[in-house]
Amino acid sequence: MPTQTIPMPLAADSAPSPEDSSDIPAAQKPPSLLGILPGIALLFAIGLLGKLLEHAFNILRTEYHLRLPQIEYVLWAIILGLIVSNSVGIARIFRPGIATYELWLKLGIVLVGARFLLQDVLHIGGLSLGLVAVELILSLSVMTLLGRIFRLPPKLTSLLAIGSSICGVTAIMAAQGAIDPDEEDTSTAIAAILTLGAIALFTFPAIGHLLHMGQQAYGMWAGLAVDNTAESVVTGALYGQDAGKWAVLAKTARSSFIGFVVLGYAVYWASKGKAAVVENKALFLWQKFPKFILGFLAISFFATGGFFTKGQLDSISNLSRWAFLPAFAGVGLRTNLKDLVGQGWRPLIVGVLGEIFIAIITLGLVFWSYNHGVAR
């Protein structure tokens, strides 16, 4: 059964020309500004309700001494989104706006760059690149081996390997046009990655607390081990604000490899005559490269150079939190539990086994880097 993921809006440069628009079904036309407003309003409404619930629980716990759990707004937003998407469902009018959650996520990541000095980005980011290189080799190898052991379709195995090694759904969608998989393979890979991301939201913070991990070490681990960008950032933020910041940095370093990995698979499948040949590899790499990374580095550069006052840096930091608010709500809203369990057990087993392996390896790498003073 194909997953019913919320459709993403078409990019501006892929919008149809006016003379062709009459031949395109309404569902495939890029949504207008008015068309995305209801969904955006729902994202912010759920995010703000999460903030209110966090504040209300704090008051009840501190002033009325009730034994209530301390739940961050991040988790509240996800829980509320899950309740809505898995009870009443998402009406069609909200779907185009909800699909913008990734745009809010990338905006938040760009703005978080103001909280990093460039020397931190170069040092920790350089370390992240080294750890990501190890993670990439192991993840691609293990996922490919597991896919063969469990006899998954070859292109489904490729999609799972690409998604688990880089940035989840974004990497899978980038690879879709490059290796030309069946639609069912794409939807199955997406569902498996989303399932693994949902599991990480609850298991990673518990493991981090059990091991008494510091904010920076845990954030690095979340950025290296959790597949989907949204879930990676959220998993870090659930542990603490600083952990969320370091998760963004590690995940940004990991995302920078997307073009090279997708290009490698495109060339491989083209050599077998089962995908289109990549004519201009340099252009291909630039098209697949996540441009928000450049924005992140630019903001960090200006912050390091003293272009911003302290007040402006505080404002940018607040803006990043506002940008993450609808992004976190979108994580819950786009997760349909019925779809996640309806894809068959083999792809999910492959994903779970591969993720356990990668989580353990990256955890060991993070502990090694801190025990040897490399990451500080």
VENSULWO-V999396 format. One record per run of one state. SS is the DSSP state (alpha for helix, beta for strand, coil for the rest). FROM is the first residue (numbers start at 1). TO is the last residue. If there is no record, write none. Layout:
((SS	FROM	TO) (SS	FROM	TO))
//
This chain:
((coil	1	11) (alpha	12	14) (coil	15	20) (alpha	21	23) (coil	24	25) (alpha	26	28) (coil	29	32) (alpha	33	62) (coil	63	72) (alpha	73	86) (coil	87	91) (alpha	92	98) (coil	99	100) (alpha	101	115) (coil	116	117) (alpha	118	149) (coil	150	153) (alpha	154	165) (coil	166	168) (alpha	169	179) (coil	180	182) (alpha	183	210) (coil	211	214) (alpha	215	225) (coil	226	228) (alpha	229	239) (coil	240	240) (alpha	241	255) (coil	256	257) (alpha	258	271) (coil	272	280) (alpha	281	288) (coil	289	291) (alpha	292	304) (coil	305	309) (alpha	310	333) (coil	334	336) (alpha	337	340) (coil	341	344) (alpha	345	371) (coil	372	376))
//
